[in-house]
């Protein structure tokens, strides 16, 4: 299965240097926020509106060693995948840019995800 994580280029570059991916949410909330393909744009617009340095980490769940739980922690009635532990770089199959339109909204997924 493939799931997706949104982050900015600087955060991604920093984590590449340490050899695994551990965003701030892992320390603060105990898990890494992820999305299904259908959830990417809504998440990007809700949390990253206008961010011109956003990237999508394409994660192969078969290569993730930590526990993955689909849960609704926001109370919106929508379950998102959460990774409860650090993420090895080998589980990340691609890193794709996600750029907003001129108004700051994210309306289109990269072609590599839509195919």
N, C-alpha and C positions, 0 to 999 in steps of 0.2 A: 504494500500500500504506500502511496505517496501522500505526504502532508506538507504544509508550507509554513514558513516563519518569516515575518517581516522585520527588517532591521535597517539601520542606515549603513552606508558604506564604511564610515569610520569605525563603528562598533564591530562590523565584520572583519575589517583589517586588523584591529586590535586582537580579536579572538584567534585569528589565524596565527598570529605570532606566538600565542601561548599553547597552541596545539589542540584545543577543544573549544566548544562554544558554550559560554556561560553568561548570558545576559543578566542585567540587574534584577529582572523578575525572578530568576532562580533563587537569589538571596532573599529578596523581599517577600515573595509569595510562595516559594518552594517549588516552582515549576516554570517551564518555558512555554509561553503562549504560542499556539499554532492555529492553523486554519485548514479547512478542506478547500478544494479548488473553488467551490461555490461561495465560500466565505471570504475569500481574499479581498475583493474590492470593497465590500462593506466594512471590513476591518481596517483596511487602508484609509478609507474616507473618515471613519470614526476616530482613529487614533493618530493618523499621520497626514491629515489634509494639508496639501501644499508642499510637502517634503520632497525636494528635488533630488535627494540622495538615497532614496529608498531602494532596497534590494529584496528579492524574494529568495530565501534559501529553500531549495527543493530537497526534501528529506525522504529517504527510503526507510520506512519503519522497520523493514527486515534487518537493517543494520544498526538500529538503535538499541543500546544495551539497557537503558533506563526504562522504567515503567511508563507507558502511555495510557492516559485515561481520557475518555470523551466525557466532558461534564459541562454543566451550565453554572459557571461561577458568577455570571453577571446578572442572572435573574431575567434574561430576555427569552427564555424558553428555547434557546438554541445551544446545542452541545458542541463545544470546540475541543480539539485534541490538545492535551497538555502533557509535556514531557517532564517527568519527575526525576531530574538528574542532569548532569552535564551531557553534552552532545559531542560525540566524536566527529571529527572533520570527515572521516571516511563515510559517514552516513549521509553527508550532504552531496547530492549528485550534481547539482547545478546551482549557480548563483546568477539570478536574472535581474536586470534593472526594471523598476516599475516607476514610470514617470507620470506626473499629473498633467492634465490639460492646462490651458492658459488660466482657467479659473481656480486651479488648485485641486480639482477633483480627479479621482482615479476612475476612469470609465472603461479602460481596455486592459485586458491581461496580455502579457507577452505572447507572441505567436507560439512559442515553445510549449506553453501551457494549454492553449486552446486546441491544439491538434491532438 
